[in-house]
Amino acid sequence: MTHRFPLATSSWDDQEMGALQRVIASDRYSMGPEVAAFERAFAAYTGSRFAVMVNSGSSANLAMVAALRYTKNPALNLQPGDEVIVPPVSWSTTYFPLYQYGLHLKFVDIDAQTLNYDLDALEDAVSARTRAIMVVNLLGNPNDFHRLEQIATRHGLFLIEDNCESMGATFLGRQTGTFGVMGTYSTFFSHHISTMEGGVVVTDDEELYHILLALRAHGWTRNLPRFNTLTGEKSDDPFEESFRFVLPGYNLRPLEMSGALGLAQLGKLPDLVAGRRRNGQMFQQAMANHPLFRIQHEIGDSSWFGFSLVLRPDSGTTRKAVLGQLDQLGFETRPIVSGNFTKNPVLSYMDHSLHGPMTHAEEIDRNGFFIGNHHYDISEAIETIAAFRG
């Protein structure tokens, strides 16, 4: 079924088609100069020293967590059994790399209004075992990083960010994804920019950057600079360095086409985010006192990935009924990311604990959903949902 109000649409035009043709004409398809140029441009856009492109946002999370296992910095090195605080509402691959590296996941409930961390509960959850906080900026909405940084400093913790849904969001003028020691982004089709598949990790830490470069491509030294923090100085002999392995890495490399597409899309990103914000302002005004739904409270400047709607408990209807009616009106809908992820059977494999009940996560799991936002004017969709009464 083609929906009148879809969740995701393309922002490609002749620029992206030209970028693809440029790669085809070059006859180089594996990671090369287009990817490197995109990394430099993306680092500049986010205000980061370094950016490493990979083949998905999920891979970006994997590389980020893996880098913390292999860093020689004792303040950042994570070992099996260390505890990382996580929210219960995020995508599955926020959590899986933490489990795969033997870390203990401690789930802390979300705030009912922002859908990001309940910050009082988060601080209460910190234990002697806690080393880091995984910060997820949900559906374009920044966390309160002023408060998060205070908590982290007070308890000797560090932040890492899953910013895959929130490219272009800012808090006090600073790009989300740059508050942690590393931050991740997704460039999947439905996200703020699209390189077909793709992801990025940013950091200001040179050692972590070098670790990411090695982990992305087999754990070898080939892609490291001559002077680097992993091996010191590389050999002048490229034959010797071609297959020298120093870390247990992966193949997370993006294609040249993804890098070329990223350059075209990145040039459009300010306008794409501005369009989403204009729609966000309209949505907030139209839905401020809606009798059926409450909406996500904005922190900082959201890049409005989509619009969350949570059915009020006294609405007199059910989510199932509402979704059926909205489908007839042409709305494509989805759960608010994973809903309450802690209900999933996969947690039986994972070393984890819950810091109290996941009350608000469970509420959006039962009664929440989101609809799409886009870079172009969606007044009709906003007017239609604002007029909806079930």
Secondary structure, DSSP 4 states (H G I P E B T S, - for coil): ---SB-S------HHHHHHHHHHHHHT--BS-HHHHHHHHHHHHHHT-SEEEEES-HHHHHHHHHHHHHH---TTT---TT-EEEE-SSS-HHHHHHHHHTTPEEEE-PBPTTTSSB-HHHHHHH--TTEEEEEEE-GGGPPP-HHHHHHHHHHHT-EEEEE-TT-TT-EETTEETTSSSSEEEEE--TTSSS--SS-EEEEES-HHHHHHHHHHHBTTBSTTS-SEETTTEE--S-HHHHHT-B-S---B-PPBHHHHHHHHHHHHHHHHHHHHHHHHHHHHHHHHTT-SSEEEPPP-SB---SEEEEEE-TTSSS-HHHHHHHHHHHTB--B-STTSSGGGSGGGGGS-EEESS--HHHHHHHHHEEEEE--SS--HHHHHHHHH---
